[in-house]
Amino acid sequence: MAVALFFVGIAVLYYAAEFLVEGSSRFAISFGIRPLVIGMTVVALATSMPEMMVSLLAAVKGSSDLAAGNIIGSNIANVGLILGVAAVFQPVSVTRKTVLREIPIMVGASVLLWFCALDGVLSAGDGLLLVTSLGAFLLYCLKNAKNEEGAPEIPEGMVRREKAHRKKDVLYILFGIVGLAAGAEMMVRSGVFIGRSLGISEMVIGLSVIALGTSLPELAASSVGAWRGESDLSVGNVIGSNIFNIFFVLGVCALIRPLPIQASVLRFELPIMILFSAALIPLMHRGLVLGRREGIFLLAAYLLFIWRLFW
């Protein structure tokens, strides 16, 4: 039954991602907003909700290893697995602004989390700092919501056409959010059951099974976005989701209950998360594209990380 639930969750996630990607990209066009910004905000928040629900529940119950491991593992999976798969489907193109501004913001968020956890705990003060940083990031997104100077303008006729379908687009987004949450819930429940039945530790479950389960919405949304040629949405979804996971999910969890962080996590998993995020800058800087070769490299690096966790 757990295996059957796992595959049902995959199907629900795929179709929910179809709704979310189509609705959010059209909604962005109706306002003349860069799809990258929609990916970093609306889609990123929606696909981060499974991480939020799982980590918040784990924090309240005192399972800090599960809460922290879920976020760290999800952020690694978002870059290594999700962008890797998306690039294998279709080479992902980005703007120079994304490489020089948005990706460094994601790297900065990862480094800030590492500094906050150096004392072995994410305290309420650390949580407040992370949530405040989220506010600054959202202000940045609002300031840069329109197309940057020199970028191709969205045709006025297309903007007018999409304005007439905003209600439909909102329904698509809502259906997508609900479907992603439901699909992720099925994946997480079945994954936890399978993991525990194999005698795997709580931290490893959080870094692998739970992280993979809660990252499947991002995987579905980014893969569908890449397949449909929405590169900005795919990249923006990963960047925004990683930032939301750190600033929003861990920030709120730490405000509710301090999260102890193991010393081994500071030495291995957190630096690996920072390394995956920072690797996108050199990988994308030349040619402003994440090609199939780079995608295969990211996938191989992610599989090596998972192998290291278990063996």
Salt bridges, closest charged atoms under 4 A:
GLU18 OE1 - ARG228 NH1 3.61
GLU22 OE2 - ARG26 NH2 3.17
GLU102 OE2 - ARG34 NH1 3.91
GLU185 OE2 - ARG189 NE 2.62
